[in-house]
């Protein structure tokens, strides 16, 4: 029997009564590991940030380090702004290839003018400028956008620091669905409930989050508008309604329903309506996720005797098995380019984050922790966020795809679960 197996933890959270310490929405970033090739950059203190509610330079530096692509060069207390041309010689001697400098000043209307310039230290020339006028509440967002600018200029890939994550906390009897910056800071509660909230899933345009709530004493699927706070009921059929996943065009949700007996896969219009059944089996089929082109759905099934990941057409049909390494594989996530499959594998009785290159089938274990869950790719496909336990504490982590650079987004206590990384902001 697998009905009470750990891979159905999402459906069984309501039965878990373990006490949890208070949850905190503010995280501390701890980066560990060293990449093989990292770009050395110095981020000087921004002129005027001593009078700013946010330390722009520190946020930019933490973002860049967490990406695994950059190595911070100590600015040794140097404060520079965007208007003066720095002497590159001491920065070259420090080993920096790039230098970021800027300023932040409060305007008469209470907003802040944030200006930034990137220097190519090796060539001794400007590499780009950026100016933003923001409210005090958006100063962190301004810092993330500067980090995105640097990341794209120096790597050629879009940065993800101004994107957001959703996750769930449990503090005593209270569950909270949070939406936060990609570094875990600036968290805002989207929903609080005395009943479990599970399986948050971002819409492709980043304006909505689908999730499962147990407030009706059974799992029911809702879609929540992030900005307006409104929500709509999507699936409240007989039995269990769970594991929502958006199609890439945002028009459809793949879901797991038990309305006709065992847990099977269906699709349903994002506005609600009558679901269409995709799988016809005596097994448990769950945790669907669309491929980036929308042509396929990956999902978990025990049809072979133990949980494994399968793939089938998004319109239904005969599934093909994808995972063959290990006897217990769950929680699939597909990279935005469709190249990588991240998932959780039970190895010698513990749960570890794995990544598979779908083209060749090579599998890499990314973690040395033992209770990993819920992987989700960043929208540029360069990082994975997941939940785990580290040193006895629940935590959110990010890792590079080679597992070499990890960042802990650690609260001061509490039970942190089920992260989902949102899309690029329009």
C-alpha positions as CSV (number, residue, x, y, z in Angstrom):
1,X,0.0,0.0,0.0
2,X,1.3,3.5,-0.8
3,X,-1.6,5.6,0.3
4,X,0.4,6.8,3.4
5,X,3.8,7.0,1.7
6,X,5.9,10.2,2.1
7,X,5.5,11.1,-1.5
8,X,1.9,12.0,-0.8
9,X,2.9,14.4,2.0
10,X,1.1,17.3,0.3
11,X,-2.2,15.5,0.6
12,X,-1.5,14.4,4.2
13,X,-0.3,17.7,5.8
14,X,-3.6,18.0,7.6
15,X,-2.8,14.9,9.5
16,X,0.6,16.0,10.6
17,X,0.4,17.5,14.1
18,X,4.0,18.1,14.9
19,X,4.6,21.3,16.8
20,X,6.5,24.0,14.9
21,X,8.4,27.0,16.2
22,X,7.1,30.4,15.1
23,X,7.8,31.1,11.5
24,X,9.6,34.3,10.4
25,X,9.2,35.9,7.0
26,X,12.6,37.6,7.0
27,X,15.6,35.4,5.9
28,X,19.3,35.6,6.2
29,X,21.3,34.7,3.2
30,X,24.3,32.3,3.7
31,X,26.3,31.4,0.6
32,X,28.5,28.3,0.6
33,X,30.6,26.6,-2.0
34,X,33.0,27.7,-4.7
35,X,32.4,27.5,-8.4
36,X,35.0,26.6,-10.9
37,X,34.8,29.9,-12.8
38,X,33.5,33.0,-11.1
39,X,33.6,36.6,-12.2
40,X,35.4,38.9,-9.7
41,X,33.4,42.0,-9.0
42,X,33.7,44.8,-6.5
43,X,30.5,46.5,-5.3
44,X,31.5,49.8,-3.6
45,X,29.3,51.4,-1.0
46,X,26.7,53.6,-2.7
47,X,27.1,57.3,-1.8
48,X,24.2,58.3,0.5
49,X,23.0,54.9,1.4
50,X,23.9,55.6,5.1
51,X,20.7,57.6,5.1
52,X,18.7,55.0,3.1
53,X,16.4,52.4,4.7
54,X,18.1,49.8,2.6
55,X,21.8,49.2,2.0
56,X,21.8,48.9,-1.8
57,X,25.4,47.7,-2.3
58,X,25.0,44.9,0.3
59,X,21.8,43.6,-1.4
60,X,23.4,43.7,-4.9
61,X,26.5,41.9,-3.7
62,X,24.5,39.2,-1.9
63,X,22.4,38.7,-5.1
64,X,25.4,38.2,-7.3
65,X,27.2,35.9,-4.8
66,X,24.1,33.7,-4.5
67,X,23.9,33.2,-8.2
68,X,27.2,31.3,-8.1
69,X,28.5,33.3,-11.1
70,X,30.4,36.0,-9.1
71,X,33.1,36.3,-6.6
72,X,33.0,39.4,-4.4
73,X,36.1,41.6,-4.1
74,X,36.2,43.5,-0.8
75,X,35.8,47.2,-1.5
76,X,37.6,47.9,1.8
77,X,35.1,50.6,2.8
78,X,35.3,52.5,-0.5
79,X,32.3,54.7,-1.2
80,X,31.8,55.7,-4.9
81,X,29.0,57.2,-6.9
82,X,28.1,57.0,-10.5
83,X,29.3,60.5,-11.5
84,X,33.0,60.2,-10.9
85,X,35.5,58.1,-12.9
86,X,37.4,55.9,-10.5
87,X,41.1,55.1,-10.7
88,X,41.1,51.5,-12.0
89,X,44.7,50.7,-10.8
90,X,43.8,49.8,-7.2
91,X,40.8,47.7,-8.3
92,X,43.0,45.8,-10.8
93,X,45.4,45.2,-8.0
94,X,42.6,43.8,-5.9
95,X,41.8,41.3,-8.7
96,X,38.5,42.9,-9.7
97,X,37.3,42.6,-13.4
98,X,34.3,44.8,-12.8
99,X,33.3,47.6,-10.4
100,X,29.8,48.7,-9.4
101,X,29.3,52.2,-8.0
102,X,26.3,54.4,-7.4
103,X,24.3,56.7,-5.2
104,X,20.9,56.9,-3.5
105,X,19.2,60.1,-2.5
106,X,15.9,61.1,-1.0
107,X,13.7,63.3,-3.2
108,X,11.4,66.1,-1.9
109,X,8.3,63.9,-2.5
110,X,9.7,61.1,-0.3
111,X,10.8,58.8,-3.1
112,X,14.4,57.8,-3.7
113,X,16.6,58.4,-6.7
114,X,18.9,55.4,-7.2
115,X,21.7,55.7,-9.8
116,X,24.3,53.2,-10.8
117,X,27.2,52.7,-13.1
118,X,29.1,49.5,-14.0
119,X,32.8,49.7,-14.9
120,X,34.9,47.3,-16.8
121,X,38.1,47.5,-14.8
122,X,40.2,45.5,-17.2
123,X,39.4,47.8,-20.2
124,X,39.1,50.9,-17.9
125,X,35.8,51.8,-19.5
126,X,32.1,52.2,-18.7
127,X,30.0,49.0,-19.1
128,X,26.5,50.4,-18.5
129,X,24.3,52.8,-16.4
130,X,20.9,52.6,-14.8
131,X,18.7,55.0,-13.0
132,X,15.6,54.3,-11.0
133,X,13.2,56.4,-9.0
134,X,11.3,54.3,-6.4
135,X,9.4,54.5,-3.2
136,X,11.1,53.5,0.1
137,X,9.2,50.2,-0.1
138,X,10.8,49.5,-3.5
139,X,14.4,50.2,-2.6
140,X,15.1,46.5,-2.3
141,X,13.5,45.9,-5.7
142,X,15.8,48.7,-7.1
143,X,18.8,46.8,-5.7
144,X,17.6,43.6,-7.3
145,X,17.2,45.3,-10.6
146,X,20.7,46.6,-10.5
147,X,21.9,43.1,-9.7
148,X,19.9,41.8,-12.7
149,X,21.5,44.5,-14.9
150,X,25.0,43.5,-13.8
151,X,24.2,39.8,-14.2
152,X,22.9,40.2,-17.8
153,X,25.7,42.5,-18.8
154,X,28.4,40.2,-17.6
155,X,27.0,36.7,-18.3
156,X,24.6,37.3,-21.2
157,X,21.7,35.7,-19.3
158,X,18.8,37.4,-17.7
159,X,19.1,37.9,-13.9
160,X,16.3,36.6,-11.6
161,X,16.9,38.7,-8.5
162,X,13.8,40.9,-9.1
163,X,11.6,37.9,-9.5
164,X,9.6,36.4,-6.6
165,X,9.0,33.1,-4.8
166,X,6.0,31.7,-3.1
167,X,6.2,29.4,-0.1
168,X,4.2,28.1,2.9
169,X,5.0,28.4,6.6
170,X,3.4,26.7,9.6
171,X,3.5,28.4,13.0
172,X,1.6,26.5,15.6
173,X,-1.9,26.0,14.2
174,X,-1.5,28.8,11.6
175,X,-0.6,28.3,8.0
176,X,0.6,31.2,5.8
177,X,1.1,31.5,2.0
178,X,3.9,34.0,1.4
179,X,5.1,35.9,-1.6
180,X,8.6,37.2,-1.2
181,X,11.6,38.5,-3.1
182,X,13.8,35.9,-4.7
183,X,16.2,36.2,-1.7
184,X,13.3,35.5,0.7
185,X,13.2,39.0,2.0
186,X,10.2,41.4,1.9
187,X,7.7,38.7,2.4
188,X,4.0,39.5,2.2
189,X,1.3,37.2,3.4
190,X,-1.1,36.3,0.6
191,X,-3.3,34.0,2.8
192,X,-3.5,32.9,6.4
193,X,-5.5,29.9,7.5
194,X,-5.9,27.5,10.4
195,X,-6.1,24.7,7.9
196,X,-3.2,23.5,5.7
197,X,-2.2,25.4,2.5
198,X,-0.1,23.4,0.1
199,X,1.2,23.2,-3.5
200,X,1.5,26.9,-4.5
201,X,2.0,27.3,-8.3
202,X,2.7,30.6,-10.1
203,X,0.8,31.5,-13.2
204,X,3.1,32.2,-16.3
205,X,2.4,36.0,-16.1
206,X,3.2,36.2,-12.4
207,X,-0.1,37.7,-11.4
208,X,-1.8,34.7,-9.8
209,X,-0.9,31.7,-7.6
210,X,-2.9,28.5,-7.6
211,X,-2.8,26.5,-4.4
212,X,-4.7,23.8,-2.4
213,X,-6.5,24.7,0.8
214,X,-8.0,22.4,3.4
215,X,-10.3,25.1,4.9
216,X,-13.3,23.0,3.8
217,X,-11.8,20.0,5.6
218,X,-10.8,18.5,2.3
219,X,-8.3,19.6,-0.4
220,X,-9.8,22.2,-2.7
221,X,-8.0,24.2,-5.4
222,X,-8.1,28.0,-5.6
223,X,-6.4,30.7,-7.7
224,X,-5.3,33.8,-5.8
225,X,-4.7,37.2,-7.5
226,X,-1.4,38.4,-6.0
227,X,-2.0,42.1,-6.4
228,X,-5.7,42.4,-5.8
229,X,-6.0,39.6,-3.2
230,X,-9.1,38.2,-4.7
231,X,-9.4,34.4,-5.3
232,X,-11.6,32.1,-7.2
233,X,-12.6,28.5,-6.7
234,X,-11.2,26.1,-9.4
235,X,-11.9,22.6,-8.2
236,X,-14.1,21.3,-5.4
237,X,-15.2,18.0,-6.7
238,X,-16.0,14.9,-4.6
239,X,-12.9,13.5,-3.0
240,X,-9.4,15.1,-3.3
241,X,-8.6,18.1,-5.5
242,X,-4.8,18.7,-5.5
243,X,-1.5,19.5,-7.2
244,X,-2.4,22.3,-9.6
245,X,0.1,23.2,-12.4
246,X,-0.3,25.9,-15.0
247,X,0.0,25.4,-18.7
248,X,2.6,27.7,-20.3
249,X,-0.1,29.9,-21.9
250,X,-1.9,30.3,-18.6
251,X,-5.2,29.1,-19.9
252,X,-5.3,25.6,-18.3
253,X,-4.4,23.9,-15.1
254,X,-3.4,20.3,-14.8
255,X,-4.7,18.9,-11.5
256,X,-5.0,15.6,-9.6
257,X,-8.6,14.6,-8.8
258,X,-10.1,11.5,-7.1
259,X,-13.7,12.4,-8.1
260,X,-14.0,9.1,-10.1
261,X,-12.1,6.9,-7.7
262,X,-8.3,6.8,-7.4
263,X,-6.1,9.9,-8.0
264,X,-5.9,10.6,-11.7
265,X,-4.8,13.5,-13.9
266,X,-7.2,16.0,-15.4
267,X,-7.0,19.4,-17.1
268,X,-9.4,22.2,-16.2
269,X,-9.9,25.7,-17.6
270,X,-8.1,28.3,-15.5
271,X,-11.4,30.0,-14.9
272,X,-13.0,26.8,-13.6
273,X,-15.5,24.5,-15.3
274,X,-15.7,20.8,-16.1
275,X,-12.4,18.9,-16.0
276,X,-11.1,16.7,-18.8
277,X,-9.6,13.4,-17.7
278,X,-6.1,12.6,-19.0
279,X,-5.1,9.3,-17.4
280,X,-7.0,6.1,-17.1
281,X,-5.3,3.8,-14.7
282,X,-5.7,1.9,-11.5
283,X,-2.6,3.6,-10.1
284,X,-2.0,6.9,-8.3
285,X,-1.1,9.6,-10.8
286,X,-0.2,13.0,-9.3
287,X,2.2,16.0,-9.3
288,X,1.7,17.0,-12.9
289,X,3.9,19.7,-14.5
290,X,3.9,21.0,-18.1
291,X,6.9,21.0,-20.3
292,X,7.9,24.6,-21.4
293,X,6.4,24.2,-24.8
294,X,3.2,22.8,-23.4
295,X,3.3,19.7,-25.5
296,X,3.9,17.2,-22.6
297,X,3.1,16.7,-19.0
298,X,5.5,15.1,-16.6
299,X,3.9,13.4,-13.5
300,X,4.5,10.9,-10.7
301,X,2.8,7.5,-10.9
302,X,3.1,4.2,-9.0
303,X,1.9,2.2,-12.0
304,X,5.2,0.3,-12.1
305,X,4.9,-0.7,-8.4
306,X,6.8,2.3,-6.9
307,X,6.7,6.1,-7.5
308,X,8.5,7.1,-10.7
309,X,8.3,10.1,-13.1
310,X,6.5,9.6,-16.4
311,X,5.8,11.8,-19.4
312,X,2.9,11.9,-21.8
313,X,1.2,14.2,-24.3
314,X,-0.6,17.1,-22.6
315,X,-3.7,15.9,-24.4
316,X,-3.4,12.4,-22.9
317,X,-2.2,9.1,-24.3
318,X,0.3,6.4,-23.4
319,X,2.8,7.6,-20.8
320,X,6.5,6.8,-21.0
321,X,8.7,6.3,-18.0
322,X,11.5,8.9,-17.5
323,X,13.3,8.0,-14.3
324,X,15.1,4.7,-14.0
325,X,17.8,5.5,-11.4
326,X,16.5,4.6,-8.0
327,X,13.2,3.0,-6.9
328,X,11.4,6.1,-5.5
329,X,11.3,9.4,-7.5
330,X,8.8,12.2,-7.0
331,X,8.2,16.0,-7.4
332,X,9.3,16.7,-11.0
333,X,10.3,20.2,-12.1
334,X,11.3,21.1,-15.6
335,X,13.9,23.8,-16.5
336,X,12.6,26.7,-18.6
337,X,14.7,25.5,-21.6
338,X,13.3,21.9,-21.2
339,X,16.8,20.5,-20.8
340,X,16.8,19.5,-17.2
341,X,14.5,17.6,-14.9
342,X,14.9,18.2,-11.1
343,X,13.2,15.8,-8.7
344,X,13.4,14.2,-5.3
345,X,14.8,10.7,-4.9
346,X,14.7,8.5,-1.9
347,X,18.3,7.1,-1.5
348,X,19.1,4.8,1.4
349,X,16.0,6.0,3.2
350,X,16.6,9.7,2.9
351,X,15.3,12.3,0.4
352,X,17.7,14.1,-1.9
353,X,17.5,16.6,-4.7
354,X,18.5,15.2,-8.1
355,X,18.9,16.7,-11.5
356,X,18.7,14.8,-14.8
357,X,19.8,15.9,-18.3
358,X,16.8,14.8,-20.2
359,X,18.7,14.5,-23.5
360,X,21.2,11.9,-22.2
361,X,19.7,10.7,-19.0
362,X,22.7,11.5,-16.8
363,X,21.7,12.0,-13.1
364,X,23.5,14.1,-10.5
365,X,22.8,14.3,-6.8
366,X,23.0,18.0,-5.8
367,X,22.7,17.9,-2.0
368,X,24.1,16.3,1.1
369,X,20.9,16.9,3.1
370,X,18.4,14.2,3.9
371,X,14.9,15.8,3.7
372,X,14.8,17.7,0.5
373,X,11.4,18.5,-1.2
374,X,9.6,20.7,-3.7
375,X,12.3,21.7,-6.3
376,X,11.5,24.7,-8.5
377,X,13.7,26.3,-11.2
378,X,14.5,29.9,-11.4
379,X,13.0,31.5,-14.6
380,X,16.5,31.7,-16.2
381,X,17.1,28.0,-15.4
382,X,20.4,28.6,-13.6
383,X,19.2,27.9,-10.0
384,X,16.9,25.6,-8.2
385,X,15.0,26.5,-5.0
386,X,13.9,23.7,-2.7
387,X,12.9,23.1,0.9
388,X,15.0,20.9,3.3
389,X,16.1,20.4,6.8
390,X,19.6,21.6,7.7
391,X,21.0,21.3,11.2
392,X,17.6,20.3,12.5
393,X,15.8,23.4,11.0
394,X,13.4,23.8,8.1
395,X,15.0,26.0,5.5
396,X,14.7,27.2,1.9
397,X,17.8,26.7,-0.2
398,X,19.0,27.6,-3.7
399,X,21.6,25.6,-5.6
400,X,23.3,25.9,-8.9
401,X,22.7,23.0,-11.3
402,X,26.1,21.5,-10.5
403,X,25.4,21.7,-6.8
404,X,28.6,23.7,-6.2
405,X,27.1,26.9,-4.9
406,X,24.2,26.8,-2.3
407,X,22.5,29.6,-0.5
408,X,20.5,29.2,2.7
409,X,17.5,31.4,3.1
410,X,17.1,30.6,6.7
411,X,14.5,31.9,9.1
412,X,15.0,32.2,12.8
413,X,12.7,29.3,13.3
414,X,9.5,27.8,12.0
415,X,8.4,25.3,9.4
416,X,9.1,26.4,5.8
417,X,7.7,24.4,3.0
418,X,6.9,24.1,-0.7
419,X,8.7,26.9,-2.5
420,X,7.7,27.8,-6.1
421,X,9.8,30.3,-8.1
422,X,7.8,32.8,-10.1
423,X,8.4,34.0,-13.7
424,X,10.2,37.0,-15.0
425,X,8.3,40.2,-14.3
426,X,6.6,41.8,-17.3
